[in-house]
């Protein structure tokens, strides 16, 4: 009985600690201020830029990360543990370190700076740089969850498809992905949430220029010193948008399905 009380207390304390700051944003923001913030150019531009760049980043992460996670999950090869660790490393990097790393790799004087310049590709202080930063910081959240989801797929499903003559690509597209879909969607939700809240790496790589590189978190920081109510209102809008996106993704995932044929 005492242990159950302890568990309930721990849960209540955890929920209170995590929910109270979010509720405080709405308690200190009037509905009128919340609505009016959407009409302010800086807030509107920042929110739209966040949605656009994060959506592009998610498309890149899913397109490239899904087959990569599948390979890490279903194949055993030398150096696999090291590769998995390297993929997870950005999870624990401080945002400033992530930004410095991206500049050292992709900046004008970085490792690939010359090749990018020859290809007329500019990332630093550009919207494309925002997409790169979001992709870098958010992709490990999707990759790790996707790898776990593919590892949970019953191997007999995959073997049965192969025994029926299905090519490896068909096994991947018609069996592995539908079966692992709930886990993939959960990873997408985590990655998208991380991308919407990204701040440090984006600031260091792309700066904070309204309509070009200033995402919603950067606009909130910019408004924090000069107009705290506006920062609160934009924060509330970002919380609502993030919640709607994540709930839509999760509710639309459905149960795992194994395609026939």
N, C-alpha and C positions, 0 to 999 in steps of 0.2 A: 504493500500500500504506500509506504513512504517513497519507494522508488518511482511509483507511478506519479506521485505528487511532484517529485523532483523532475521527471520527464515533462510534465505539464508546465511546470514553472520555467524550465529551460526553453520550451517551445514558445511560451508567452513572452518571455524576455527577448528571444530572438526576433519574433514577429514585431514586437513593439519597437525594438531598436532599428529594424530595417524599414518599417512602415512610417514611423513618426516623422522623419525628415521629409518624406514625400508628402505626407498630409500637411505638414507645416507650410509647404509651398503654396498649396491651395487655400489654406486658412488665411494666409497673408496676401492673397491675390483676389481682388473682387472680380466677379464675372464681367463687369464692364471693362475693366483694365485688361482682362484676358482677351476679350474680343477686339478691343481697340489695338492691342499689340500686333494683331494679324494685319492691320492696315499700315503699320509703320514699315517704310522701305527696308530698313536694316534688318528687322526681324523677319519680314517676308522673304527677302533675298537669301538670308542665312538658312532659313528653314527649307526653302526650295532647293538650295544648293546641297544641303545635307541629304535630302531625300534622293536627289539625282545622283550624286556621287556615291552614296552608299548602295544604291540599287545597281549601279555599274560594277562596283566592287563585289557585290554578292554574285552577280552573273559570272564574273571572272573566277571567283572562288569556287562556285559550284561546278563550272565547266571544267576547270583544271583540277580542283581538289578532290572531286568525287572519284575519278579513276585512280588518282594517286593514293587516296585512302584505301581503295579496293585492293590495290597491289600490296600495300603494307599489311592489309588484314588477311589476305588469303594465300599469300605466297611466303615461303620461308627462304631466306637467302642470307649470305654473309653480309654483315654490316647493317642488318635490319634494325637492330636495337639502337645503333648509333644514329641512323636516319630518323627514326621516330623521336629520339631525343632532340635532334637538330630542328625538327618540325615543331616541337613543343617549346623550344627555347624562347621564342618571342613572347610566350605567355608570361614569363617572369622578368622580361626586360623592362626597366623603367622607361617611360615615354621619351624622356630626353635622350636616352641611349639609342632607342629605336630611331629617333630623328637624326641623330648624328650618324648612325650606321647607314641610313638611307642616303644621306648627303655624301658620305664617304664612298658609297657604291655608285650612286646615280647622279651626283652633283656634277657641275661643270668640270671640276678637277678630280672627280671620283674615278674609280676603277673602270666603269663603263661610260664615263662622261664623254670621252672622245668619240666612241662608237655612236652614242646617242646624238651628239652634235652632227656627225657625218650624215646621220639619217634624218636630220632636221627635227629631232624630237626634243622638246623642252619640258622639263618636269618641275624644276625649282621655280617657285612663285607663280605657278600655273595651276589651273583646275585639274589637269592631268596628275599633277603632283599630289593633290588631295586624294585622288582615286588610288594612287600607289600607296600612300600612307595608310589609308583605310584598309586596303587589301592586305598589307603587311601585318598590321596589328590584329585584324579580325580573322584571317585565314586559319590560324592554329585552333581557334575555338571550333570551327567547322571540321577541320581535318581530324582532330582528336575524336570528336563525337562520331564522325562518319566512320572512322576506323573501328571504333567500338561497335557501331551498329552492324557493320559488315562481318565482324568477328562473331557476332551473335546469330548470324544466319546459319541455319542447319545445313551442314555440308552435304547431307544427302539430297537436298533440293538441287544443289549445283551439280552433283554427280549424276543425278537422274536426268537433268537436262543435257549434260554432255553425252550420256549413254544413248540418248535419243537422237544424237547427231547434231545437236545445236552447237554452233560456233561459240568461241569464247566471248565474242562481242555480244551475241544473243543471250548467253548466260548472264552476262553483266547487266544488260539493258532490260531483259524481260523476267529475270528471276531475282538477281541480287538486289537491284535497286528497289523494285516494288516491295520485297520482303523487308528491306532495311529502311523503308521510307519514314516511319515515325522517328527513328533515330537521326536520319538525315535532316528532317524538318526541325527537330530540336536543335541540332547543330547550327542550322541556318538561322534560327531564331536567336541563339546566343551570339553568333557572329554579327548579325545585323544590329543587335543591341549594342555590341561593342563598337561597331563602326559609327553608329549614331552618336555615341558619347565620346568618340576619340578627340583628343585635344592636343597633347604635347607634341607628338610626332608630326601632326599636320601643321602646327604652328612653325616648327623648325624647318620643315621642307617647303611648305607653300606660303607661309606668312599668313596675314589676315587682311585681305583686301575685299571690301564689300562687293558682292556680286561675282567675285572671281575665285577667291579661296577662303572667304570667311564663312565657315560652317556655323551651325547653331551654337555649339559649345563655345566657339571663339567669340561669337556675338554676345553671348551671355557674359563672358569675361570682360569684354570691351564695355558693356553697359554697367557692369558691377560697380565701378568707381563713380560713374557720373549719374546713373539713373537706376538705383537699386530696384524700385518697383517695376521698371521695364525688364530688368534682368529676371525678376521673379515671374513675371507674366510669360516671358519667352521660355523660361524653365518649365512652367506648367504646361505650355503648349507642347514642348518637346516630350514631356512625360506622357501626355495624352497620345501623341503620335506614336511614340515608341510602344506604348501599351496596346494600341489598336493594331499596329503592325505585327507584334509578337502574338497576340491573341488570334489574329486572322491566320497567321501561318500555322499555329498549333491546332486550331479548330479545323482547318482545312486539310490537315495531314491525313486523317482517317486511319483505319486499321491497316496493318500490313496485308498486301495482296500479292499472291503468286500468280503470274500470268501463265495461262496455258498455251498449248500449241508449240 
